[in-house]
Structure formats: structure tokens, C-alpha cells
Amino acid sequence: MYRLEVNHTAHPDLSGLSAQTQERVNRAIERLAQNPRPPDNKKLTAREGYKIRVGDYRILYQIDDGAKVVVIYRVMPRGDVYRV
């Protein structure tokens, strides 16, 4: 099992979501602790890390297998997340 860390850049992203969306995103993040590379994840090409899709939102994260840590660093709408 991996430990989850939410980076300071992701906190405002999460707090700005509607309650329903926030619940769905939080469930997806919790599942990453069990399996940080689920079948629907994709490796990012323009930067380091991975992404998973939750509706119209994308969760960007990095995995440290040695320390068994998943770091969530962005949660944004699909169109905005790659511009940052």
C-alpha cells in the first residue's frame, strides 16, 4: 500500500470543486493508494508523472516506488490542467 500526499498546489484545486465532484475525486485518489497504476492511467509525455481521468477532471500525480508514496500535484478540468 502506498502513502498519499497532496501537494500544496493541489489543495486549492480540490477545494474549488463541487461537493459531488470532490467526493468522486477523493475516491479516485484513495484508490491510488492501493494501485498507483490502474488500467486507465496514462504516463504524461510533456512532464514527469501520470494522470487519471475522473469525469471532466484530471488528477496529475507522481509515484515514488522506493518510498511507496503517491504525490498528487494537480486536479483540474481537462482543458486547463495541461496549460499550467
C-alpha positions in Angstrom: 0.0 0.0 0.0 1.3 3.5 -0.9 1.1 6.6 1.2 -0.8 9.5 -0.3 0.4 13.1 -0.2 -1.5 16.0 -1.7 0.9 18.8 -2.8 0.2 22.4 -1.8 -0.6 23.2 -5.4 -3.5 20.6 -5.4 -5.2 21.9 -2.3 -6.8 24.9 -4.0 -7.8 22.7 -6.9 -9.7 20.3 -4.6 -11.3 23.0 -2.5 -12.8 24.7 -5.6 -14.7 21.6 -6.7 -18.4 21.0 -6.1 -19.1 18.6 -3.3 -20.2 15.8 -5.6 -17.1 16.2 -7.8 -14.8 16.5 -4.8 -16.2 13.2 -3.5 -15.6 11.4 -6.8 -12.0 12.8 -7.0 -11.3 11.8 -3.4 -12.4 8.3 -4.0 -10.2 8.1 -7.1 -7.2 9.4 -5.1 -7.8 6.9 -2.3 -7.8 4.1 -4.9 -4.3 5.2 -6.0 -3.0 4.1 -2.5 -4.0 0.6 -3.4 -2.9 0.7 -7.0 -1.0 3.7 -8.3 -1.0 2.4 -11.8 -4.6 1.5 -12.5 -5.5 0.3 -16.0 -6.9 3.7 -17.0 -3.9 5.7 -16.0 -1.6 7.3 -18.6 2.0 8.4 -18.4 2.5 12.1 -19.1 4.7 13.0 -22.1 5.3 16.7 -21.6 6.2 16.4 -17.9 7.0 13.7 -15.3 4.2 11.7 -13.8 0.9 10.1 -14.5 -2.8 11.1 -15.0 -6.1 9.6 -14.4 -9.5 10.8 -15.5 -12.4 11.4 -13.2 -15.2 12.7 -15.4 -14.1 16.0 -16.9 -11.3 16.4 -14.4 -7.7 15.1 -14.5 -5.6 14.1 -11.5 -1.9 14.5 -12.1 0.4 12.6 -9.8 3.9 11.2 -9.3 4.9 7.9 -7.9 7.9 7.1 -5.8 8.1 3.4 -5.7 11.1 3.3 -3.4 9.4 5.3 -0.7 5.9 3.9 -1.6 4.4 7.4 -2.0 1.9 8.9 -4.4 2.1 12.7 -4.7 -1.0 14.4 -6.1 0.1 17.7 -7.6 -2.9 19.0 -9.8 -6.6 18.3 -10.0 -8.2 20.4 -12.8 -10.6 20.4 -15.7 -9.3 18.6 -18.7 -8.8 21.8 -20.8 -7.0 23.7 -18.1 -4.7 21.1 -16.5 -2.1 20.9 -19.3 -1.7 24.7 -19.6 -0.2 25.1 -16.1 
